[in-house]
Amino acid sequence: MRLQSLTSSNLITTNQSFSTKDEAIRYLVDQLNNNGKLHSKEDFYQAVLERESLSPTGFEGGLAIPHGKSTAVKEAAFAVATLETPLEDWESIDEENKVELVMLLAIPENEAGSTHLNLLAELMTRLADPAYKERLMKAKTSEEFFIGLDHEEEQQEATEQQVDKTILAVTACPAGIAHTYMAAEALVRAGNELNVKVIVEKQGANGIEDRHSKGQIARADAVIFAADVAVKDRERFSRLPRVTTTVAAPLKNAKGILEEAIEKSNQSPKAAEDVQEAIEDDEPENKPFKTEIKDSIMTGISYIIPIIVAGGMTLAFAVLVSQAFGLQDVYAEEGSWLWLLRQLGGTMLGTIMVPVLSAYMAYSIADKPALGPGFAAGIAANLIGSGFLGGMLGGLLAGYIIKFLKKHVQTSGTFAGFVSFWLYPVVGTLSVGAIMLFVVGEPLAALNNGLISWLEGLSGGNAILLGAILGAMVSFDLGGPVNKAAYTFCIGAMASGNIMPYAAFASIKMVSAFAVTGATIVGKKYFTKPEQEVGKQTWLLGLAGITEGAIPFMINDPIRVIPSLVAGSAVTGGIVAYFGIGLNVPGAGIFSLALLDGPPLFAAASIWLGSALIGAFISMVLLIITRKNKLKKQPRTMTQAEENVQMETAVN
């Protein structure tokens, strides 16, 4: 951005003397008016005073940037005054600040979200460079000051130099406004002095800006964390030597911090093969729409799983204690310790689960600014009774509304946080709230209620079909997207009051693990030693409701393993659904036995666990048969193959 395009030498005055802050502002307002930038001098002056009443416009190092946004401004411009005697009455972020450079910004009201923020960001970024600011302060005439405004930019455009090192940096402060960007500028400037390329990711109020790509991380020699808050996605930089410091430290000693990072990088140079691999695997900047939707749903689900587990187990504990010790009266008594535990678990599942789902789906699409509207969308989903379906739709709406705002209401630089703290959450919340409550509320609630009625009306063959489909989905990819889709459906059904699908889901989750263990024991001779070792452990994972233990089998022979596991799981799901067994707490594996609903508890537990064992037996038999047939088609037996491998190893 060329600053000269928004001012002139007639709007710049050097070596002025003012006795008060108000006198300085009045003088600069007169300058703008005399140069034809204002419709009304008095109206603009009042706009500047109103802005002054909101928060300090003095910063650090003798700088003040008052500004006014008003219809009284004809065109965007700024006036400048350098002071012979610093003003001490200017309210500043730094209490010790004595103002000696004042820049008054005049912005038309319709450019508040564009020119205003861009100009503020550009001024703060440039003035963070002491050399740039010193050159302006030493200007003896308005013409010299005017020429110096863009002198630095012109020189940078004309000069390109080879760099020896590439250092990444992440800057972040609690507010995500001034220091985040000032620290970034200080590090880049110090890098230029040391002939080091510094690439900075700002984790500010606007989310992550200039996010480091996999390729940049792979090429980098070290990383600097200049932050007063937790660095987001810190694990991305795990292979890099790092320097950790406060966000204010680069403002005082950026060169020293960079030298420390360079020294650490010299002690652990990067491997060329890692660089090439990361470059080839680098993610595109813009995700395809389908991928973004899928990632959003998976992100939301990943964040609600801990809530479901913690809330479910807390509620389960209260239920089990009340049943085991005959404390049903205590469990039902309002204010008792069991009642409070019941309320704690129930609130986690019934009140905050859907808002968290919505919030983190939105967060996946549009980063931190989307969290507030995302939570609002989830709350709205609860209010209109649209349940899980409404929460998912609300999360997507909130994410894309904020993404639209971030694209069309551009914010960057030091003052980006003001827009992120106010415009994004307020506009996003009102927009998604209005859509959820007044537009899609009734249709979504009707759809949700229709789904509940359909589930409640399932019996006989229809219930078996639903259970079989759930079984096939759970074991199709063992924890992958299809499995997660089944999980989402079951949790949504439970949240809406239908507890049968999750009972089937919980039983099915044990099938694949039990089947693998059984196959490697009963058909031991058909499986390799590594596969037998895996089989020894999977049954334990199955007891905890973890399907991922069978993944090594699926990867090695998916054509035979997947159908084998799907067949047994479908049978299990069909049996549980046919008998109408329910589970109203998101349990985990065998621990769900005591929480089952439907038939008498012993009968329900027997059918539920028996279904898992029947399904596991079917899958086990199929695993053994398909493996046996596979080996028959091979020209050599497994023993011969292993002997040949050993011989080849010895020869080589």
Salt bridges, closest charged atoms under 4 A:
ASP30 OD1 - LYS41 NZ 3.23
GLU42 OE1 - ARG26 NH1 3.73
GLU52 OE1 - LYS21 NZ 2.66
GLU60 OE2 - HIS179 NE2 3.60
GLU75 OE2 - LYS37 NZ 3.12
GLU88 OE2 - LYS98 NZ 3.86
GLU91 OE1 - LYS21 NZ 2.69
GLU122 OE2 - ARG126 NE 2.89
ASP129 OD1 - ARG189 NE 3.37
GLU134 OE2 - LYS138 NZ 2.95
ASP150 OD1 - ARG126 NH1 2.81
GLU152 OE1 - ARG135 NH2 3.29
GLU153 OE1 - ARG2 NH1 3.74
GLU153 OE2 - ARG126 NH2 3.18
GLU154 OE2 - ARG2 NH2 2.83
GLU193 OE1 - LYS255 NZ 2.95
GLU201 OE2 - ARG236 NH2 2.83
ASP210 OD2 - LYS202 NZ 2.59
ASP221 OD1 - LYS270 NZ 2.91
ASP233 OD2 - ARG211 NH2 2.78
ASP281 OD2 - LYS214 NZ 3.25
GLU283 OE2 - LYS214 NZ 3.82
GLU292 OE2 - LYS403 NZ 2.85
ASP295 OD2 - LYS287 NZ 3.01
ASP367 OD1 - LYS232 NZ 2.63
GLU531 OE1 - ARG627 NH1 2.94
GLU533 OE2 - LYS536 NZ 3.09
ASP557 OD1 - ARG560 NH1 3.16
ASP557 OD2 - LYS630 NZ 3.83
